Amino acid sequence: MIWQEKAGSIVMLCRVEEHGKPKCAQYWPLAEGETKQCGTLSVRNIKNDPKMDKAFDYTQLEVGDGKEASILVNMFIWRDWPDKHVPAGGLGILRMLRYSRHKKDSVCIVHCSAGIGRTGTVVGLEIAMSRLEAKQPVNIYEVVKELRTRRAQAVQTEVQYVFMHRVICEYLQAKGMSHPAIKKFNTERRRGVALITFDPCEE
């Protein structure tokens, strides 16, 4: 898929092994300068930067088939996102998505183990943020509903659904916006999951 879509970045939300169980194939070489053969494709580790961010590791890969020009892929590997749960905070997700957008007009591949819980949460957040940046109102419930027409069970648990609201609140606050939906979310989440619309035109 990486080669077929000529992906510019990969966001990996699981570990190769979690709690002693395999979760993902080791499809890239770990050491800088090392090359791994995957069928007809070669994958070379150009560099690792574990200090780029405290929430995730960064690796740059070169992928090629020996015929066409090779491609450079930025890989962001989340360090600790428990399956069916959420990270401690949302700012790391926002930073990771910002980094993954550096290659404009290129495909970003997001994956975890099953491709529904963690992946659905991050893809849903990217959709929500893109719409807010385009000055469009965002309702997380509608975003998840739309996602599930394309990927069944996307956003797997209630805690992931609530987390999406929280990250969007953190995103708006990071932008310096004192949005009424933030106060509403903070109030209503104590009573249960709220159906909140984030309207960027509402101040």
Contact map, one row per residue, 1 for C-alpha under 8 A:
11111100000000000000000000000000000000000000000000000000000000000000000000000000000000000000000000000000000000000000000000000000000000000000000000000000000000000000000000000000000000000000000000000000000
11111110000000000000000000000000000000000000000000000000000000000000000000000000000000000000000000000000000010000000000000000000000000000000000000000000000000000000000000000000000000000000000000000000000
11111110000000000000000000000000000000000000000000000000000000110000000000000000000000000000000000000000000000000000000000000000000000000000000000000000000000000000000000000000000000000000000000000000000
11111110000000000000000000000000000000000000000000000000000000000000000000000000000000000000000000000000000000000000000000000000000000000000000000000000000000000000000000000000000000000000000000000000000
11111110000000000000000000000000000000000000000000000000000000000000000000000000000000000000000000000000001000000000000000000000000000000000000000000000000000000000000000000000000000000000000000000000000
11111111000000000000000000000000000000000000000000000000000000000000001000000000000000000000000000000000011000000000000000000000000000000000000000000000000000000000000000000000000000000000000000000000000
01111111110000000000000000000000000000000000000000000000000000000000000010000000000000000000000000000000011110000000000000000000000000000000000000000000000000000000000000000000000000000000000000000000000
00000111110000000000000000000000000000000000000000000000000000000000001111000000000000000000000000000010011100000000000000000000000000000000000000000000000000000000000000000000000000000000000000000000000
00000011111000000000000000000000000000000000000000000000000000000000000011110000000000000000000000010010011110000000000000000000000000000000000000000000000000000000000000000000000000000000000000000000000
00000011111100000000000000000000000000000000000000000000000000000000000011110000000000000000000000010000000111100000000000000000000000000000000000000000000000000000000000000000000000000000000000000000000
00000000111110000000000000000000000000000000000000000000000000000000000000111100000000000000000000010000000111100000000000000000000000000000000000000000000000000000000000000000000000000000000000000000000
00000000011111100000000000000000000000000000000000000000000000000000000000111100000000000000000000000000000001110000000000000000000000000000000000000000000000000000000000000000000000000000000000000000000
00000000001111100000000000000000000000000000000000000000000000000000000000001110100000000000000000000000000001110000011000000000000000000000000000000000000000000000000000000000000000000000000000000000000
00000000000111110100001100000000000000000000000000000000000000000000000000001111111000000000000000000000000000111000000000000000000000000000000000000000000000000000000000000000000000000000000000000000000
00000000000111111100001100000000000000000000000000000000000000000000000000001111000000000000000000000000000000000000000000000000000000000000000000000000000000000000000000000000000000000000000000000000000
00000000000001111100011111000000000000000000000000000000000000000000000000000000000000000000000000000000000000000000000000000000000000000000000000000000000000000000000000000000000000000000000000000000000
00000000000000111111111100000000000000000000000000000000000000000000000000000000000000000000000000000000000000000000000000000000000000000000000000000000000000000000000000000000000000000000000000000000000
00000000000001111111111000000000000000000000000000000000000000000000000000000000000000000000000000000000000000000000000000000000000000000000000000000000000000000000000000000000000000000000000000000000000
00000000000000001111100000000000000000000000000000000000000000000000000000000000000000000000000000000000000000000000000000000000000000000000000000000000000000000000000000000000000000000000000000000000000
00000000000000001111110000000000000000000000000000000000000000000000000000000000000000000000000000000000000000000000000000000000000000000000000000000000000000000000000000000000000000000000000000000000000
00000000000000001111111000000000000000000000000000000000000000000000000000000000000000000000000000000000000000000000000000000000000000000000000000000000000000000000000000000000000000000000000000000000000
00000000000000011101111110000000000000000000000000000000000000000000000000000000000000000000000000000000000000000000000000000000000000000000000000000000000000000000000000000000000000000000000000000000000
00000000000001111100111110000000000000000000000000000000000000000000000000000000000000000000000000000000000000011000000000000000000000000000000000000000000000000000000000000000000000000000000000000000000
00000000000001111000011111000000000000000000000000000000000000000000000000000000000000000000000000000000000000011000000000000000000000000000000000000000000000000000000000000000000000000000000000000000000
00000000000000010000011111100000000000000000000000000000000000000000000000000000000000000000000000000000000000000000000000000000000000000000000000000000000000000000000000000000000000000000000000000000000
00000000000000010000000111111000000000000000000000000000000000000000000000000000000000000000000000000000000000000000000000000000000000000000000000000000000000000000000000000000000000000000000000000000000
00000000000000000000000011111000000101000000000000000000000000000000000000000000000000000000000000000000000000000000000000000000000000000000000000000000000000000000000000000000000000000000000000000000000
00000000000000000000000001111100001100000011100000000000000010000000000000000000000000000000000000000000000000000000000000000000000000000000000000000000000000000000000000000000000000000000000000000000000
00000000000000000000000001111111011100000011100000000000000000000000000000000000000000000000000000000000000000000000000000000000000000000000000000000000000000000000000000000000000000000000000000000000000
00000000000000000000000000011111010000000000100000000000000000000000000000000000000000000000000000000000000000000000000000000000000000000000000000000000000000000000000000000000000000000000000000000000000
00000000000000000000000000001111110000000000100100000000000000000000000000000000000000000000000000000000000000000000000000000000000000000000000000000000000000000000000000000000000000000000000000000000000
00000000000000000000000000001111110000000000111100000000000000000000000000000000000000000000000000000000000000000000000000000000000000000000000000000000000000000000000000000000000000000000000000000000000
00000000000000000000000000000011111000000001111000000000000000000000000000000000000000000000000000000000000000000000000000000000000000000000000000000000000000000000000000000000000000000000000000000000000
00000000000000000000000000001111111100000001100000000000000000000000000000000000000000000000000000000000000000000000000000000000000000000000000000000000000000000000000000000000000000000000000000000000000
00000000000000000000000000011000111110000111100000000000000000000000000000000000000000000000000000000000000000000000000000000000000000000000000000000000000000000000000000000000000000000000000000000000000
00000000000000000000000000111000011111000111000000000000000000000000000000000000000000000000000000000000000000000000000000000000000000000000000000000000000000000000000000000000000000000000000000000000000
00000000000000000000000000000000001111111110000000000000000000000000000000000000000000000000000000000000000000000000000000000000000000000000000000000000000000000000000000000000000000000000000000000000000
00000000000000000000000000100000000111111110000000000000000000000000000000000000000000000000000000000000000000000000000000000000000000000000000000000000000000000000000000000000000000000000000000000000000
00000000000000000000000000000000000011111100000000000000000000000000000000000000000000000000000000000000000000000000000000000000000000000000000000000000000000000000000000000000000000000000000000000000000
00000000000000000000000000000000000011111100000000000000000000001000000000000000000000000000000000000000000000000000000000000000000000000000000000000000000000000000000000000000000000000000000000000000000
00000000000000000000000000000000000011111110000000000000000000111100000000000000000000000000000000000000000000000000000000000000000000000000000000000000000000000000000000000000000000000000000000000000000
00000000000000000000000000000000001111111111000000000000000000111000000000000000000000000000000000000000000000000000000000000000000000000000000000000000000000000000000000000000000000000000000000000000000
00000000000000000000000000011000001111001111100000000000000011110000000000000000000000000000000000000000000000000000000000000000000000000000000000000000000000000000000000000000000000000000000000000000000
00000000000000000000000000011000111100000111110000000000000011100000000000000000000000000000000000000000000000000000000000000000000000000000000000000000000000000000000000000000000000000000000000000000000
00000000000000000000000000011111111000000011111100000000001111000000000000000000000000000000000000000000000000000000000000000000000000000000000000000000000000000000000000000000000000000000000000000000000
00000000000000000000000000000001100000000001111100000000001111000000000000000000000000000000000000000000000000000000000000000000000000000000000000000000000000000000000000000000000000000000000000000000000
00000000000000000000000000000001100000000000111110000000001110000000000000000000000000000000000000000000000000000000000000000000000000000000000000000000000000000000000000000000000000000000000000000000000
00000000000000000000000000000011000000000000111111000000111100000000000000000000000000000000000000000000000000000000000000000000000000000000000000000000000000000000000000000000000000000000000000000000000
00000000000000000000000000000000000000000000001111110000111000000000000000000000000000000000000000000000000000000000000000000000000000000000000000000000000000000000000000000000000000000000000000000000000
00000000000000000000000000000000000000000000000111111001110000000000000000000000000000000000000000000000000000000000000000000000000000000000000000000000000000000000000000000000000000000000000000000000000
00000000000000000000000000000000000000000000000011111100100000000000000000000000000000000000000000000000000000000000000000000000000000000000000000000000000000000000000000000000000000000000000000000000000
00000000000000000000000000000000000000000000000011111101110000000000000000000000000000000000000000000000000000000000000000000000000000000000000000000000000000000000000000000000000000000000000000000000000
00000000000000000000000000000000000000000000000001111111100000000000000000000000000000000000000000000000000000000000000000000000000000000000000000000000000000000000000000000000000000000000000000000000000
00000000000000000000000000000000000000000000000000111111100000000000000000000000000000000001000000000000000000000000000000000000000000000000000000000000000000000000000000000000000000000000000000000000000
00000000000000000000000000000000000000000000000000001111100000000000000000000111000000000001000000000000000000000000000000000000000000000000000000000000000000000000000000000000000000000000000000000000000
00000000000000000000000000000000000000000000000001011111110000000000000000011110000000000001000100000000000000000000000000000000000000000000000000000000000000000000000000000000000000000000000000000000000
00000000000000000000000000000000000000000000000111111111111000000000000000011110000000000000000000000000000000000000000000000000000000000000000000000000000000000000000000000000000000000000000000000000000
00000000000000000000000000000000000000000000000111010001111100000000000001111000000000000000000000000000000000000000000000000000000000000000000000000000000000000000000000000000000000000000000000000000000
00000000000000000000000000000000000000000000111110000000111110000000000001110000000000000000000000000000000000000000000000000000000000000000000000000000000000000000000000000000000000000000000000000000000
00000000000000000000000000000000000000000000111100000000011111000000000111100000000000000000000000000000000000000000000000000000000000000000000000000000000000000000000000000000000000000000000000000000000
00000000000000000000000000010000000000000011111000000000001111100000000111100000000000000000000000000000000000000000000000000000000000000000000000000000000000000000000000000000000000000000000000000000000
00000000000000000000000000000000000000000011110000000000000111110000011110000000000000000000000000000000000000000000000000000000000000000000000000000000000000000000000000000000000000000000000000000000000
00100000000000000000000000000000000000001111000000000000000011111000011110000000000000000000000000000000000000000000000000000000000000000000000000000000000000000000000000000000000000000000000000000000000
00100000000000000000000000000000000000001110000000000000000001111111111000000000000000000000000000000000000000000000000000000000000000000000000000000000000000000000000000000000000000000000000000000000000
00000000000000000000000000000000000000011100000000000000000000111111010000000000000000000000000000000000000000000000000000000000000000000000000000000000000000000000000000000000000000000000000000000000000
00000000000000000000000000000000000000001000000000000000000000011111110000000000000000000000000000000000000000000000000000000000000000000000000000000000000000000000000000000000000000000000000000000000000
00000000000000000000000000000000000000000000000000000000000000011111100000000000000000000000000000000000000000000000000000000000000000000000000000000000000000000000000000000000000000000000000000000000000
00000000000000000000000000000000000000000000000000000000000000011111110000000000000000000000000000000000000000000000000000000000000000000000000000000000000000000000000000000000000000000000000000000000000
00000000000000000000000000000000000000000000000000000000000000010111111000000000000000000000000000000000000000000000000000000000000000000000000000000000000000000000000000000000000000000000000000000000000
00000000000000000000000000000000000000000000000000000000000001111101111100000000000000000000000000000000000000000000000000000000000000000000000000000000000000000000000000000000000000000000000000000000000
00000101000000000000000000000000000000000000000000000000000001110000111110000000000000000000000000000000000000000000000000000000000000000000000000000000000000000000000000000000000000000000000000000000000
00000001000000000000000000000000000000000000000000000000000111100000011111000000000000000000000000000000000000000000000000000000000000000000000000000000000000000000000000000000000000000000000000000000000
00000011110000000000000000000000000000000000000000000000000111100000001111100000000000000000000000000000000000000000000000000000000000000000000000000000000000000000000000000000000000000000000000000000000
00000001110000000000000000000000000000000000000000000000011110000000000111110000000000000000000000010000000000000000000000000000000000000000000000000000000000000000000000000000000000000000000000000000000
00000000111100000000000000000000000000000000000000000000011110000000000011111000000000000000000000000000000000000000000000000000000000000000000000000000000000000000000000000000000000000000000000000000000
00000000111100000000000000000000000000000000000000000001111000000000000001111100000000000000000100010000000000000000000000000000000000000000000000000000000000000000000000000000000000000000000000000000000
00000000001111100000000000000000000000000000000000000001110000000000000000111110000000000000000000000000000000000000000000000000000000000000000000000000000000000000000000000000000000000000000000000000000
00000000001111100000000000000000000000000000000000000011100000000000000000011111100000000000000000000000000000000000000000000000000000000000000000000000000000000000000000000000000000000000000000000000000
00000000000011100000000000000000000000000000000000000011100000000000000000001111100000000000000000000000000000000000000000000000000000000000000000000000000000000000000000000000000000000000000000000000000
00000000000001100000000000000000000000000000000000000010000000000000000000000111110000100000000000000000000000000000000000000000000000000000000000000000000000000000000000000000000000000000000000000000000
00000000000011000000000000000000000000000000000000000000000000000000000000000111111011100000000000000000000000000000010000000000000000000000000000000000000000000000000000000000000000000000000000000000000
00000000000001000000000000000000000000000000000000000000000000000000000000000001111111100000000000000000000000000000000000000000000000000000000000000000000000000000000000000000000000000000000000000000000
00000000000001000000000000000000000000000000000000000000000000000000000000000000111111000000000000000000000000000000110000000000000000000000000000000000000000000000000000000000000000000000000000000000000
00000000000000000000000000000000000000000000000000000000000000000000000000000000011111000000000000000000000000000000110000000000000000000000000000000000000110010000000000000000000000000000000000000000000
00000000000000000000000000000000000000000000000000000000000000000000000000000000111111100000000000000000000000000000010000000000000000000000000000000000000010110000000000000000000000000000000000000000000
00000000000000000000000000000000000000000000000000000000000000000000000000000000111111110000000000000000000000000000010000000000000000000000000000000000000000110010000000000000000000000000000000000000000
00000000000000000000000000000000000000000000000000000000000000000000000000000001110011111100000000000000000000000000000000000000000000000000000000000000000000000000000000000000000000000000000000000000000
00000000000000000000000000000000000000000000000000000000000000000000000000000000000001111100000000000000000000000000000000000000000000000000000000000000000000000000000000000000000000000000000000000000000
00000000000000000000000000000000000000000000000000000000000000000000000000000000000000111111000000000000000000000000000000000000000000000000000000000000000000000000001000000000000000000000000000000000000
00000000000000000000000000000000000000000000000000000000000000000000000000000000000000111111110000000000000000000000000000000000000000000000000000000000000000000010011001000000000000000000000000000000000
00000000000000000000000000000000000000000000000000000000000000000000000000000000000000001111111000000000000000000000000000000000000000000000000000000000000000000000001001100000000000000000000000000000000
00000000000000000000000000000000000000000000000000000111000000000000000000000000000000001111111100000000000000000000000000000000000000000000000000000000000000000000000000000000000000000000000000000000000
00000000000000000000000000000000000000000000000000000000000000000000000000000000000000000111111110000000000000000000000001000000000000000000000000000000000000000000000000000000000000000000000000000000000
00000000000000000000000000000000000000000000000000000000000000000000000000000000000000000111111111000000000000000000000000000000000000000000000000000000000000000000001000100000000000000000000000000000000
00000000000000000000000000000000000000000000000000000000000000000000000000000000000000000011111111100000000000000000000000000000000000000000000000000000000000000000000000000000000000000000000000000000000
00000000000000000000000000000000000000000000000000000001000000000000000000010000000000000001111111110000000000000000000000000000000000000000000000000000000000000000000000000000000000000000000000000000000
00000000000000000000000000000000000000000000000000000000000000000000000000000000000000000000111111111000000000000000000000000100000000000000000000000000000000000000000000000000000000000000000000000000000
00000000000000000000000000000000000000000000000000000000000000000000000000000000000000000000011111111100000000000000000000000000000000000000000000000000000000000000000000000000000000000000000000000000000
00000000000000000000000000000000000000000000000000000000000000000000000000000000000000000000001111111100000000000000000000000000000000000000000000000000000000000000000000000000000000000000000000000000000
00000000111000000000000000000000000000000000000000000000000000000000000001010000000000000000000111111110000100000000000000000000000000000000000000000000000000000000000000000000000000000000000000000000000
00000000000000000000000000000000000000000000000000000000000000000000000000000000000000000000000011111111000100000000000000000000000000000000000000000000000000000000000000000000000000000000000000000000000
00000000000000000000000000000000000000000000000000000000000000000000000000000000000000000000000001111111000000000000000000000000000000000000000000000000000000000000000000000000000000000000000000000000000
00000001100000000000000000000000000000000000000000000000000000000000000000000000000000000000000000011111110000000000000000000000000000000000000000000000000000000000000000000000000000000000000000000000000
00000000000000000000000000000000000000000000000000000000000000000000000000000000000000000000000000001111110000000000000000000000000000000000000000000000000000000000000000000000000000000000000000000000000
00000000000000000000000000000000000000000000000000000000000000000000000000000000000000000000000000000011111000000000000000000000000000000000000000000000000000000000000000000000000000000000000000000000000
00000111100000000000000000000000000000000000000000000000000000000000000000000000000000000000000000000011111100000000000000000000000000000000000000000000000000000000000000000000000000000000000000000000000
00001111100000000000000000000000000000000000000000000000000000000000000000000000000000000000000000000000111110000000000000000000000000000000000000000000000000000000000000000000000000000000000000000000000
00000011111000000000000000000000000000000000000000000000000000000000000000000000000000000000000000011000011111000000000000000000000000000000000000000000000000000000000000000000000000000000000000000000000
01000010111000000000000000000000000000000000000000000000000000000000000000000000000000000000000000000000001111100000000000000000000000000000000000000000000000000000000000000000000000000000000000000000000
00000000011110000000000000000000000000000000000000000000000000000000000000000000000000000000000000000000000111110000001001100000000000000000000000000000000000000000000000000000000000000000000000000000000
00000000011111000000000000000000000000000000000000000000000000000000000000000000000000000000000000000000000011111110011000000000000000000000000000000000000000000000000000000000000000000000000000000000000
00000000000111000000001100000000000000000000000000000000000000000000000000000000000000000000000000000000000001111111011000000000000000000000000000000000000000000000000000000000000000000000000000000000000
00000000000001000000001100000000000000000000000000000000000000000000000000000000000000000000000000000000000000111110000000000000000000000000000000000000000000000000000000000000000000000000000000000000000
00000000000000000000000000000000000000000000000000000000000000000000000000000000000000000000000000000000000000111111100000000000000000000000000000000000000000000000000000000000000000000000000000000000000
00000000000000000000000000000000000000000000000000000000000000000000000000000000000000000000000000000000000000111111111100000000000000000000000000000000010000000000000000000000000000000000000000000000000
00000000000000000000000000000000000000000000000000000000000000000000000000000000000000000000000000000000000000010111111110000000000000000000000000000011111100000000000000000000000000000000000000000000000
00000000000000000000000000000000000000000000000000000000000000000000000000000000001100000000000000000000000000000111111110000000000000000000000000000000111110010000000000000000000000000000000000000000000
00000000000010000000000000000000000000000000000000000000000000000000000000000000101111000000000000000000000000110011111111000000000000000000000000000000001100010000000000000000000000000000000000000000000
00000000000010000000000000000000000000000000000000000000000000000000000000000000000000000000000000000000000001110011111111100000000000000000000000000000011000000000000000000000000000000000000000000000000
00000000000000000000000000000000000000000000000000000000000000000000000000000000000000000000000000000000000000000011111111110000000000000000000000100000011100000000000000000000000000000000000000000000000
00000000000000000000000000000000000000000000000000000000000000000000000000000000000000000000000000000000000000000001111111111000000000000000000000000000011000011001000000000000000000000000000000000000000
00000000000000000000000000000000000000000000000000000000000000000000000000000000000000000000100000000000000001000000011111111100000000000000000000000000000000000000000000000000000000000000000000000000000
00000000000000000000000000000000000000000000000000000000000000000000000000000000000000000000000000000000000001000000001111111110000000000000000000000000000000000000000000000000000000000000000000000000000
00000000000000000000000000000000000000000000000000000000000000000000000000000000000000000000000000000000000000000000000111111111000000000001001100100000000000000001000000000000000000000000000000000000000
00000000000000000000000000000000000000000000000000000000000000000000000000000000000000000000000000000000000000000000000011111111100000000000000000000000000000000001001100000000000000000000000000000000000
00000000000000000000000000000000000000000000000000000000000000000000000000000000000000000000000010000000000000000000000001111111110000000000000000000000000000000000000000000000000000000000000000000000000
00000000000000000000000000000000000000000000000000000000000000000000000000000000000000000000000000000000000000000000000000111111111000000000001000000000000000000000000000000000000000000000000000000000000
00000000000000000000000000000000000000000000000000000000000000000000000000000000000000000000000000000000000000000000000000011111111100000101001000000000000000000000000100000000000000000000000000000000000
00000000000000000000000000000000000000000000000000000000000000000000000000000000000000000000000000000000000000000000000000001111111110000000000000000000000000000000000100000000000000000000000000000000000
00000000000000000000000000000000000000000000000000000000000000000000000000000000000000000000000000000000000000000000000000000111111111000000000000000000000000000000000000000000000000000000000000000000000
00000000000000000000000000000000000000000000000000000000000000000000000000000000000000000000000000000000000000000000000000000011111111111100000000000000000000000000000000000000000000000000000000000000000
00000000000000000000000000000000000000000000000000000000000000000000000000000000000000000000000000000000000000000000000000000001111111111100000000000000000000000000000000000000000000000000000000000111000
00000000000000000000000000000000000000000000000000000000000000000000000000000000000000000000000000000000000000000000000000000000111111110000000000000000000000000000000000000000000000000000000000000000000
00000000000000000000000000000000000000000000000000000000000000000000000000000000000000000000000000000000000000000000000000000000011111110000000000000000000000000000000000000000000000000000000000000000000
00000000000000000000000000000000000000000000000000000000000000000000000000000000000000000000000000000000000000000000000000000000001111111000000000000000000000000000000000000000000000000000000000000011100
00000000000000000000000000000000000000000000000000000000000000000000000000000000000000000000000000000000000000000000000000000000001111111100000000000000000000000000000000000000000000000000000000000011100
00000000000000000000000000000000000000000000000000000000000000000000000000000000000000000000000000000000000000000000000000000000001100111110000000000000000000000000000000000000000000000000000000001111100
00000000000000000000000000000000000000000000000000000000000000000000000000000000000000000000000000000000000000000000000000000001001100011111011000000000000000000000000000000000000000000000000000001110000
00000000000000000000000000000000000000000000000000000000000000000000000000000000000000000000000000000000000000000000000000000000000000001111111000000000000000000000000000000000000000000000000000111100000
00000000000000000000000000000000000000000000000000000000000000000000000000000000000000000000000000000000000000000000000000010001000000000111111100000000000000001001100000000000000000000000000000111000000
00000000000000000000000000000000000000000000000000000000000000000000000000000000000000000000000000000000000000000000000000000000000000000011111110000000000000000000000000000000000000000000000000110000000
00000000000000000000000000000000000000000000000000000000000000000000000000000000000000000000000000000000000000000000000000000000000000000111111111000000000000000000000000000000000000000000000000000000000
00000000000000000000000000000000000000000000000000000000000000000000000000000000000000000000000000000000000000000000000000010011000000000111111111100000000000000000000000000000000000000000000000000000000
00000000000000000000000000000000000000000000000000000000000000000000000000000000000000000000000000000000000000000000000000010000000000000001111111110000011000000000000000000000000000000000000000000000000
00000000000000000000000000000000000000000000000000000000000000000000000000000000000000000000000000000000000000000000000000000000000000000000111111111000000000000000000000000000000000000000000000000000000
00000000000000000000000000000000000000000000000000000000000000000000000000000000000000000000000000000000000000000000000000000000000000000000011111111100000000000000000000000000000000000000000000000000000
00000000000000000000000000000000000000000000000000000000000000000000000000000000000000000000000000000000000000000000000100010000000000000000001111111111010000000000000000000000000000000000000000000000000
00000000000000000000000000000000000000000000000000000000000000000000000000000000000000000000000000000000000000000000000000000000000000000000000111111111110000000000000000000000000000000000000000000000000
00000000000000000000000000000000000000000000000000000000000000000000000000000000000000000000000000000000000000000000000000000000000000000000000011111111000000000000000000000000000000000000000000000000000
00000000000000000000000000000000000000000000000000000000000000000000000000000000000000000000000000000000000000000000000000000000000000000000000001111111000000000000000000000000000000000000000000000000000
00000000000000000000000000000000000000000000000000000000000000000000000000000000000000000000000000000000000000000001000000000000000000000000000000111111110000000000000000000000000000000000000000000000000
00000000000000000000000000000000000000000000000000000000000000000000000000000000000000000000000000000000000000000001000000000000000000000000000000111111110000000000000000000000000000000000000000000000000
00000000000000000000000000000000000000000000000000000000000000000000000000000000000000000000000000000000000000000001100000000000000000000000000000010011111100000000000000000000000000000000000000000000000
00000000000000000000000000000000000000000000000000000000000000000000000000000000000000000000000000000000000000000011101110000000000000000000000100110011111100000000000000000000000000000000000000000000000
00000000000000000000000000000000000000000000000000000000000000000000000000000000000000000000000000000000000000000001111110000000000000000000000100000000111110011000000000000000000000000000000000000000000
00000000000000000000000000000000000000000000000000000000000000000000000000000000000100000000000000000000000000000001110100000000000000000000000000000000111111011000000000000000000000000000000000000000000
00000000000000000000000000000000000000000000000000000000000000000000000000000000000110000000000000000000000000000000100000000000000000000000000000000000001111111000000000000000000000000000000000000000000
00000000000000000000000000000000000000000000000000000000000000000000000000000000000000000000000000000000000000000000000000000000000000000000000000000000000111111100000000000000000000000000000000000000000
00000000000000000000000000000000000000000000000000000000000000000000000000000000000011000000000000000000000000000000000000000000000000000000000000000000000011111110000000000000000000000000000000000000000
00000000000000000000000000000000000000000000000000000000000000000000000000000000000111000000000000000000000000000000110010000000000000000000000000000000001111111111000000000000000000000000000000000000000
00000000000000000000000000000000000000000000000000000000000000000000000000000000000000000000000000000000000000000000000010000000000000000001000000000000001111111111100000000000000000000000000000000000000
00000000000000000000000000000000000000000000000000000000000000000000000000000000000000000000000000000000000000000000000000000000000000000000000000000000000001111111110000000000000000000000100010000000000
00000000000000000000000000000000000000000000000000000000000000000000000000000000000001000100000000000000000000000000000000000000000000000000000000000000000000111111111000000000000000000000000000000000000
00000000000000000000000000000000000000000000000000000000000000000000000000000000000000000000000000000000000000000000000010011000000000000001000000000000000000011111111100000000000000000000000000000000000
00000000000000000000000000000000000000000000000000000000000000000000000000000000000000000000000000000000000000000000000000000000000000000001000000000000000000001111111110000000000000001000000000000000000
00000000000000000000000000000000000000000000000000000000000000000000000000000000000000000100000000000000000000000000000000000000000000000000000000000000000000000111111111000000000000001000000000000000000
00000000000000000000000000000000000000000000000000000000000000000000000000000000000000001110010000000000000000000000000000001000000000000000000000000000000000000011111111100000000000000000000000000000000
00000000000000000000000000000000000000000000000000000000000000000000000000000000000000000000000000000000000000000000000000001001100000000000000000000000000000000001111111110000000000000000000000000000000
00000000000000000000000000000000000000000000000000000000000000000000000000000000000000000000000000000000000000000000000000000000000000000000000000000000000000000000111111111000000011000000000000000000000
00000000000000000000000000000000000000000000000000000000000000000000000000000000000000000110000000000000000000000000000000000000000000000000000000000000000000000000011111111100000000000000000000000000000
00000000000000000000000000000000000000000000000000000000000000000000000000000000000000000010010000000000000000000000000000000000000000000000000000000000000000000000001111111110000000000000000000000000000
00000000000000000000000000000000000000000000000000000000000000000000000000000000000000000000000000000000000000000000000000000000000000000000000000000000000000000000000111111111111000000000000000000000000
00000000000000000000000000000000000000000000000000000000000000000000000000000000000000000000000000000000000000000000000000000000000000000000000000000000000000000000000011111111111000000000000000000000000
00000000000000000000000000000000000000000000000000000000000000000000000000000000000000000000000000000000000000000000000000000000000000000000000000000000000000000000000001111111100000000000000000000000000
00000000000000000000000000000000000000000000000000000000000000000000000000000000000000000000000000000000000000000000000000000000000000000000000000000000000000000000000000111111100000000000000000000000000
00000000000000000000000000000000000000000000000000000000000000000000000000000000000000000000000000000000000000000000000000000000000000000000000000000000000000000000000000011111110000000000000000000000000
00000000000000000000000000000000000000000000000000000000000000000000000000000000000000000000000000000000000000000000000000000000000000000000000000000000000000000000000000011111111000000000000000000000001
00000000000000000000000000000000000000000000000000000000000000000000000000000000000000000000000000000000000000000000000000000000000000000000000000000000000000000000000000011001111101000000000000000000001
00000000000000000000000000000000000000000000000000000000000000000000000000000000000000000000000000000000000000000000000000000000000000000000000000000000000000000000000000011000111111100000000000000000011
00000000000000000000000000000000000000000000000000000000000000000000000000000000000000000000000000000000000000000000000000000000000000000000000000000000000000000000000000000000011111110000000000000000011
00000000000000000000000000000000000000000000000000000000000000000000000000000000000000000000000000000000000000000000000000000000000000000000000000000000000000000000000010000000001111111000000000011100000
00000000000000000000000000000000000000000000000000000000000000000000000000000000000000000000000000000000000000000000000000000000000000000000000000000000000000000000000010000000011111111100000000000000000
00000000000000000000000000000000000000000000000000000000000000000000000000000000000000000000000000000000000000000000000000000000000000000000000000000000000000000000000000000000001111111110000000000000000
00000000000000000000000000000000000000000000000000000000000000000000000000000000000000000000000000000000000000000000000000000000000000000000000000000000000000000000000000000000000111111111000000010000000
00000000000000000000000000000000000000000000000000000000000000000000000000000000000000000000000000000000000000000000000000000000000000000000000000000000000000000000110000000000000011111111100001010000000
00000000000000000000000000000000000000000000000000000000000000000000000000000000000000000000000000000000000000000000000000000000000000000000000000000000000000000000000000000000000001111111110000000000000
00000000000000000000000000000000000000000000000000000000000000000000000000000000000000000000000000000000000000000000000000000000000000000000000000000000000000000000000000000000000000111111111000000000000
00000000000000000000000000000000000000000000000000000000000000000000000000000000000000000000000000000000000000000000000000000000000000000000000000000000000000000000000000000000000000011111111111000000000
00000000000000000000000000000000000000000000000000000000000000000000000000000000000000000000000000000000000000000000000000000000000000000000000000000000000000000100000000000000000000001111111111000000000
00000000000000000000000000000000000000000000000000000000000000000000000000000000000000000000000000000000000000000000000000000000000000000000000000000000000000000000000000000000000000000111111100000000000
00000000000000000000000000000000000000000000000000000000000000000000000000000000000000000000000000000000000000000000000000000000000000000000000000000000000000000000000000000000000000000011111110000000000
00000000000000000000000000000000000000000000000000000000000000000000000000000000000000000000000000000000000000000000000000000000000000000000000000000000000000000000000000000000000000000001111111000000000
00000000000000000000000000000000000000000000000000000000000000000000000000000000000000000000000000000000000000000000000000000000000000000000000000000000000000000100000000000000000000000001101111100000000
00000000000000000000000000000000000000000000000000000000000000000000000000000000000000000000000000000000000000000000000000000000000000000000000000000000000000000000000000000000000000001001100111110000000
00000000000000000000000000000000000000000000000000000000000000000000000000000000000000000000000000000000000000000000000000000000000000000011100000000000000000000000000000000000000000000000000011111000000
00000000000000000000000000000000000000000000000000000000000000000000000000000000000000000000000000000000000000000000000000000000000000000011100000000000000000000000000000000000000010011000000001111100000
00000000000000000000000000000000000000000000000000000000000000000000000000000000000000000000000000000000000000000000000000000000000000001111000000000000000000000000000000000000000010000000000000111110000
00000000000000000000000000000000000000000000000000000000000000000000000000000000000000000000000000000000000000000000000000000000000100001110000000000000000000000000000000000000000010000000000000011111000
00000000000000000000000000000000000000000000000000000000000000000000000000000000000000000000000000000000000000000000000000000000000100111100000000000000000000000000000000000000000000000000000000001111110
00000000000000000000000000000000000000000000000000000000000000000000000000000000000000000000000000000000000000000000000000000000000100111000000000000000000000000000000000000000000000000000000000000111111
00000000000000000000000000000000000000000000000000000000000000000000000000000000000000000000000000000000000000000000000000000000000000111000000000000000000000000000000000000000000000000000000000000011111
00000000000000000000000000000000000000000000000000000000000000000000000000000000000000000000000000000000000000000000000000000000000000000000000000000000000000000000000000000000001100000000000000000011111
00000000000000000000000000000000000000000000000000000000000000000000000000000000000000000000000000000000000000000000000000000000000000000000000000000000000000000000000000000000111100000000000000000001111
